Amino acid sequence: MEYQFPKDFWWGSAASGPQTEGTYEGDGKGPSIWDHWYQEEPGKFFDGVGPSDTSQVYKRYREDIQLMKATGHNSFRTSIQWSRLIPEGTGEVNQSAVAFYNDYIDELIANGIEPFMNLYHFDMPMALQEKGGWLNRETVDAYVVFAKTCFTLFGDRVKKWFTHNEPIVPVEGGYLYQFHYPNEINMKQAVQVGFHENLASAQAIAAYHQMDLGGEIGIILNLTPSYPRDANNPEDVKAAAIADAFFNRSFLDPAVKGTFPEELVTIIKELDMCPDMQAEDLTTIKENTVDLLGINYYQPRRIKAKESAMDHSHGPMPDDYFDTYDMPGKKMNPYRGWEIYEKGIYDILTNTRENYGNIKCYISENGMGVEGEGRFINDQGVIEDDYRIAFVSDHLKYVHQAIQEGTNCVGYHMWTCMDNWSWTNAYKNRYGFISVDLANDAKRTIKKSGHWFKEVADQNGF
Ligand code: BG6
């Protein structure tokens, strides 16, 4: 075998509650921002498919766990939907949700799959969004109560917790670039939301450590390396460093080092957009850093010095400091419109080793969304997704290299286990090791990549 991974390497995949569970009559789930947005603007969602019609995991998790086994999982991450467990965001706990998550967790463990649980995957309970969502300090308090409730209910069995998945996305999507509810463009609000998410994470980490449940808690970040157009042009390099501070270090630095990056603080001060905070907040963030870092990697960011005119119709924007560089000849995933750059995963891992104390980390998402996979079905009804096998193995080679060089990377999770609901893209692009046939009662079939992944996991390499 050419690429042998360390003993006890985590092989598996990631998903989220809102993208997989679905909603059912009498399940007691409260509305999240996604349920609300879909009700308001169903046309925004690909083919009009909304968040209730996801892959029926709420009912079918037992069957799905068998498929996880058959695809080599020794670990699996999903999220607890806040609006399922505490339908109003605060107050009463939904006992049907407790029963569901308990059984889901127990069933995973009984099948030799370690459950990793994330607490927030873009799914603000609507009752809290109505009061401002992450803009409102009370949401931080409510989140910490929710987190403690999860630790108390499930912490005897769940030993890997994550405070957020990609916390920059609610900032970008909800308050800058309009792809998440509430669909605003307002940099000052974006800064406040980001600050509150960081604070909520630190407070949840403090609570978890205090409870002394014998597990680890971390955060999952989509680290998107920023490459300058020309590494010898100081203006390009500076622009790339600013983009990095906005989109990566805004969460990576506080999560791992307990501090915010100087470049970002300087800009926010110049703009007079410092967030509202209380005296002890920065100390809380300083003192409660993560045990473990999850890294989601899909694509790099190519940056050049600002050349285009600034658009201030909505006030200042991060893009005032850089332009996106459309690099000629880059390799693309045309369905998602994302560049494929395998070495990026190595660069991120090297960065964590060199600049972040070689923190214990794992690849928590990596994957390739493809539209119309039905055209690759063979006579046995299996999707022959050789492109996905190539994508995963090409990235794994770089993960392997980083580990050889000493990076403390302990696992690789694919996005995702089975095709799921991708927010406004709904079921347009499919990411899973397992297909879900929506026209046929969401019938599950393992793809060629799923069979391949089982071999890789069984051999601990390829
Ligand atoms: C990650 C998210 O950004 O990428 C997932 O954690 C998401 O929730 C996945 O589904 C793929 O991106 P998209 O936008 O194609 O769904």
Residues whose N, C-alpha, C, O or C-beta is under 5 A from the ligand:
A	BS01	BG6	G369 S422
